[in-house]
Amino acid sequence: MHNDVRITRANARSFAQISLDRTLASDLGQELFDVRRISRIFRPVAKSIAAGIDIADIRNLRRVNGEIIILVRNAAQFAKLRQVLPRLQALVEQASLRDKVKLRILPAAPEVQLRRNTAIGAPRVASAESIEAIRKKAGSMKPSALKDALASLAETLAKARGPAS
C-alpha cells in the first residue's frame, strides 16, 4: 500500500459529537454527556488526590439511577477515596447536581483461560504414494524456492513415516 493513502471512515464522529447526539436508540448519548460533565467537575480535585486512580477519567465513572459511582480497583483505593468523598459531594452540589457520590470496587476481570490445542489420537502420517507424488513434482520443477520447499516437505514426511519409505 502507498504511504500517501489514508483510510478514513466516510462519516467519522468525535467523542463529543457522539455524547451530544440525542438520537441514539439507548441512553448511551446521555450517559456519555453526564459522565463527561462529572469528569470536568472532578478534574480540579483529581490531581490532588493520591489514591492511585484518576477519578476524572471517564472509564472510572458511571451515573446510574441518580448516583455517581466511582469505580476503584482495590480496597486501598476505596479507603483513600472514602476520606475525600465529602469534598467530592460538595463539588457535585456546587455544580447543581443532586446525585449522591458512591464508591464501588470493580471486580478484577477473570483470568482468560486459553485453550490448549492438543492432538487427539495418533498423528497423521502421509502415505508412501503421497510422499512419492511430492518428490516427483519437486523433481519436475525448475530450480526455485517452491521446488526446495516441496523437496523439504517430502523429506520431513518421509522421516515422520519411518524407515519404510
C-alpha positions in Angstrom: 0.0 0.0 0.0 1.3 3.5 -0.8 2.4 5.7 2.0 0.2 8.6 0.9 -3.0 6.7 1.2 -5.1 7.2 4.3 -8.1 5.1 5.2 -10.8 7.0 7.0 -14.4 6.5 7.8 -16.7 8.4 5.5 -18.7 9.9 8.4 -16.5 9.6 11.5 -17.7 11.4 14.6 -15.8 12.7 17.5 -16.5 11.6 21.1 -18.1 14.9 21.8 -20.4 14.5 18.8 -21.5 11.1 20.0 -22.1 12.3 23.5 -24.2 15.2 22.3 -26.2 13.0 19.9 -29.7 12.8 21.3 -31.0 10.5 18.6 -29.2 7.3 19.9 -31.6 4.4 20.5 -30.4 3.9 24.0 -29.4 6.3 26.7 -25.7 6.0 25.7 -25.5 9.6 24.5 -27.0 10.9 27.7 -24.8 8.7 29.8 -21.6 9.9 28.0 -22.8 13.5 28.3 -23.3 13.1 32.1 -20.1 11.3 32.7 -18.1 13.9 30.8 -19.7 16.6 32.8 -18.9 14.8 36.1 -15.4 14.3 34.9 -15.0 18.1 34.4 -16.3 18.6 37.9 -13.8 16.2 39.4 -10.8 17.3 37.3 -9.5 20.1 39.7 -9.5 17.8 42.7 -8.3 14.7 40.8 -4.7 15.8 40.7 -4.5 16.5 44.4 -5.8 13.0 45.4 -3.0 10.4 45.7 -5.2 7.3 45.5 -3.5 5.7 42.6 -6.6 6.2 40.4 -7.7 9.1 38.2 -11.2 9.9 39.3 -11.6 12.4 36.4 -11.1 9.5 33.9 -14.5 8.6 32.3 -13.5 4.9 32.4 -13.8 5.1 36.2 -17.1 7.0 36.4 -20.7 5.8 36.0 -24.0 7.7 36.5 -26.8 5.2 37.4 -30.2 6.0 38.9 -29.2 9.3 40.2 -25.9 8.1 41.7 -22.4 9.0 40.6 -20.4 5.8 41.0 -16.6 5.9 41.1 -15.1 2.6 40.2 -11.9 1.7 42.2 -9.6 -1.3 41.7 -9.0 -2.4 45.3 -9.7 -1.8 48.9 -6.8 0.6 49.4 -8.1 3.0 46.8 -11.6 2.6 48.2 -10.3 3.7 51.7 -8.3 6.7 50.4 -11.3 7.9 48.3 -13.7 7.4 51.1 -11.8 10.1 53.0 -12.3 12.5 50.1 -15.9 11.7 49.5 -17.4 14.7 51.4 -15.2 17.1 49.3 -16.4 15.3 46.1 -20.0 15.5 47.2 -19.6 19.2 47.8 -18.2 19.7 44.3 -21.2 17.9 42.8 -23.6 20.0 44.8 -21.8 23.2 43.7 -22.3 22.1 40.1 -26.1 21.9 40.8 -26.3 18.2 40.7 -28.3 16.3 43.4 -26.7 13.0 42.8 -25.0 11.1 45.6 -21.4 10.1 45.1 -20.7 6.5 45.9 -17.6 4.2 45.6 -17.6 0.7 44.2 -14.8 -1.8 43.9 -14.6 -3.0 40.4 -14.1 -6.8 40.5 -11.0 -8.0 38.7 -11.6 -9.4 35.3 -11.5 -13.2 35.3 -8.3 -14.6 34.1 -8.5 -15.7 30.5 -8.2 -19.4 30.1 -6.5 -20.2 26.8 -7.5 -23.4 25.1 -4.6 -25.8 24.5 -4.7 -27.3 21.0 -3.6 -30.8 21.6 -3.8 -33.6 19.1 -6.4 -36.3 19.8 -5.3 -39.7 18.8 -2.3 -40.8 16.8 -0.7 -38.1 14.5 -1.5 -38.3 10.8 1.2 -39.8 8.6 1.4 -39.3 4.8 1.1 -42.3 2.7 4.1 -43.6 0.6 2.2 -42.6 -2.5 1.7 -39.0 -1.3 5.4 -38.7 -0.4 6.4 -40.0 -3.8 4.0 -37.7 -5.6 5.5 -34.7 -3.8 9.1 -35.8 -4.7 8.1 -36.4 -8.3 6.5 -32.9 -8.5 9.6 -31.3 -6.9 11.9 -33.2 -9.4 9.9 -32.0 -12.4 10.2 -28.3 -11.5 12.8 -25.7 -12.4 15.1 -24.6 -9.5 13.1 -22.3 -7.3 12.1 -21.7 -3.7 8.9 -23.8 -4.3 10.9 -26.7 -5.5 13.1 -26.6 -2.4 10.1 -26.3 -0.2 8.4 -29.4 -1.8 11.7 -31.4 -1.5 12.0 -30.4 2.2 8.3 -31.4 2.8 8.8 -34.8 1.2 11.9 -35.4 3.4 10.0 -34.3 6.5 7.1 -36.6 5.7 9.4 -39.5 5.0 11.1 -39.1 8.3 7.8 -38.9 10.1 6.6 -42.1 8.3 9.6 -44.0 9.4 12.4 -46.1 7.6 9.9 -47.9 5.4 9.6 -45.1 2.8 
